[in-house]
Amino acid sequence: MANNSSSVVGQPFRMINEEVFLVQVLIAVFLFINIVLLTTFFMKEVFYTTMRYIFFATTLMSDCLILVLTDILLLQVYFSSKMQTGPCCFLIILSILYTLVTPFTLTAMSLERYVAICMPLRHAELCSPRSTLNCILIIHCLSSLPCIITFAIVFASAPLSFYQQNVLCSLQVFTFHMWQNELRAAINQFYFINMCITIIYCYVQIMKVAKTASGEDKKSVWKGIKTVALHAFQLLLCLIQLWCPFIENAVFKINKKVFVIIRYFNYIVFYLASRCLSPLVYGLRDESFYLALKHYALLGFRGKRCFH
């Protein structure tokens, strides 16, 4: 009887450890790929002075940070390792901020393709390195707005003793009122409706150019259409990802065991899977970047001087 009991009790821990191990392997693989891509990005001047490649690097860095942050949060939930509310607050702020940075950057990348294909004579003027840095600043300002609103409410509602508590770190810890969820949902919906409208507009305008283009121009335009379509798919995954906390929040109040399972599923499908597309879109589909990546991967980063 004792043996049967120990096997039943031991099985969930064995399953959890296997699940956590799988996540660590996936994260290690994605981080390695992203770091290789980022290293390639900094190896050639044309990459870190061109808008679309700078945006690409921004998504890679944002994805790396999100993977590390969410992995920390996932691990402490699985192992029931509590932390003080203060450090938890910092992690959640960064998590909310960089969850939004990626979809905003994807939208900006679609706009860059629209300008390159539909307004080629103004591309150099509108997509200069200075304009790129201004866009990245605007992206971070827009992404920080939900953080500011969320934690302004927390700071106004929570007593000082709240920040000294040990908690399982998640967004639910900072939800004091039901309308906070509705407010966050409204902000996210507003953002994503505008992002979707922007990407659809870019897609339609590029399609119009494709119908009149010929030869090499037509090939380039259709490649731009496929790129925008991939950005739209990434944006859809990001939209679902932003809804995950609201689903998790509802389940958390009903059953904590089911909450852990759903959070694990959401993390694998909507966090990890969605972030493997950026390397595909530019790391493999962009010919210039792929050649540079192939060169440095095969010959090593010592061959930098001979590749110009």
Protein Blocks (a to p, Z undefined) as FASTA:
>chain_A
ZZmmmmmmmmmmmmmmmmmmmmmmmmmmmmmmmmmmmmmmmmpmklmmcfklmmmmmmmm
mmmmmmmmmmmmmmmmmnopacdfklmmmmmmmmmmmmmmmmmmmmmmmmmmmmmmmmmm
lmmmmmgfklmmmmmmmmmmmmmmmmmmmmmmmmmmpcfklmmpccdddfklmmmbfklm
mmmmmmmmmmmmmmmmmmmmmmmmmmmmmmmgghjllmmmmmmmmmmmmmmmmmmmmmmm
mmmmmmmmmmmmmommlmmmmmmmmmmmmmmmmmmmmmmmmmmmpmklmmmmmmmmmnop
klmmmmZZ
